[in-house]
Structure formats: C-alpha cells, structure tokens
Amino acid sequence: MNKYMFLFRGGMSPADTAPEQMQAQMMKWKNWMDALAAKGKLLGGEPLEGGGKVVNGRAKKITDGPFAESKEIVGGYLVVDAASLDEATELSKDCPVFEADGSVEVRAVMAMNM
C-alpha cells in the first residue's frame, strides 16, 4: 500500500453558514472519515485554520497569508492508505466537500529512504 494525501479546497464557509447547517456538514465529514477508518484506509489528517504566514523566495520575505480566493485555499488534509492513485481517487469521491462545490486534490506521498 501507498500513502496519498487529500487536500481540500473550497466548501462551506463557517462565516456564511448557519450553525445547524455547519453541524450537519461536520457530521457528514465525521461519518465519511469513520467509514475510511473502518476500511483501514485513514492514516490521519486535520482541518487547517484560515490564517497563517507565507515565507517566500531567497530573501525569505514573510507576509500574512494565504491570500488566495477562498475556493483555492487548502482548508484541510487527510492521508490515506491505498494500492494506487486510482483507488485513492475513488476513496475521495464520497467527500462532503463536493456538496458545496469544493474540490479534493489527490497526491501521492513520495516515499523517502532515510
């Protein structure tokens, strides 16, 4: 098996969503993640807070950020165990982010021999 990372972009904004809607959405995420765990596929992951810093270039200039459109900001990630990129992609298709027109970027985690 190999590790794959799901990067979540877009989806519901807590600032623009009623608390009961947000709670229902969070339950969908929990149920999806519980199903991945029950299959032995979920290795870990966390949501990300909106703010942060960006360190850029050789001068290592620090700015507040990220300042991309909200649909482009990575809101969280999961790491899953799958036999192939195709299997990992299939696992991502039940993600609740799609209900709010969000996206999941599926990336292989490169094995490092150290």
HULINSUL-V979819 format. One record per pair of residues at least 4 apart in sequence whose C-alpha atoms are under 8 Angstrom apart, sorted by sequence separation. I is the first residue (numbers start at 1). GAP is how many residues later the second one is. If there is no record, write none. Layout:
[[I;GAP] [I;GAP]]
This chain:
[[12;4] [13;4] [14;4] [17;4] [18;4] [19;4] [20;4] [21;4] [22;4] [23;4] [24;4] [25;4] [26;4] [27;4] [28;4] [29;4] [30;4] [31;4] [32;4] [33;4] [34;4] [35;4] [36;4] [37;4] [56;4] [57;4] [68;4] [69;4] [83;4] [84;4] [85;4] [86;4] [87;4] [88;4] [89;4] [96;4] [97;4] [98;4] [12;5] [14;5] [17;5] [36;5] [37;5] [55;5] [56;5] [68;5] [82;5] [83;5] [97;5] [98;5] [36;6] [37;6] [55;6] [56;6] [82;6] [97;6] [54;7] [55;7] [66;7] [81;7] [97;7] [14;8] [54;8] [55;8] [80;8] [33;9] [53;9] [54;9] [12;10] [53;10] [54;10] [53;11] [54;11] [52;12] [53;12] [54;12] [92;12] [51;13] [52;13] [53;13] [51;14] [52;14] [92;14] [51;15] [50;16] [89;17] [88;18] [85;21] [85;22] [85;23] [50;25] [48;26] [49;26] [48;27] [47;28] [48;28] [47;29] [48;29] [46;30] [47;30] [45;31] [46;31] [71;31] [45;32] [46;32] [45;33] [44;34] [45;34] [43;35] [44;35] [42;36] [43;36] [44;36] [42;37] [43;37] [42;38] [43;38] [41;39] [42;39] [41;40] [40;41] [41;41] [36;55] [10;60] [11;60] [9;61] [10;61] [9;62] [10;62] [32;62] [9;63] [10;63] [32;63] [9;64] [10;64] [32;64] [9;65] [10;65] [8;66] [9;66] [29;66] [7;67] [8;67] [9;67] [29;67] [7;68] [8;68] [28;68] [7;69] [8;69] [7;70] [6;71] [7;71] [25;71] [5;72] [6;72] [5;73] [6;73] [5;74] [6;74] [4;75] [5;75] [3;76] [4;76] [3;77] [4;77] [3;78] [4;78] [2;79] [3;79] [1;80] [2;80] [1;81] [2;81] [4;81] [1;82] [2;82] [1;83] [4;84] [12;85] [6;86] [11;86] [10;87] [11;87] [9;88] [11;88] [12;88] [8;89] [11;89] [10;90] [11;90] [10;91] [11;91] [10;92] [11;92] [9;93] [10;93] [8;94] [9;94] [8;95] [9;95] [8;96] [9;96] [7;97] [8;97] [6;98] [7;98] [6;99] [7;99] [5;100] [6;100] [5;101] [6;101] [4;102] [5;102] [4;103] [5;103] [4;104] [5;104] [3;105] [4;105] [2;106] [3;106] [2;107]]
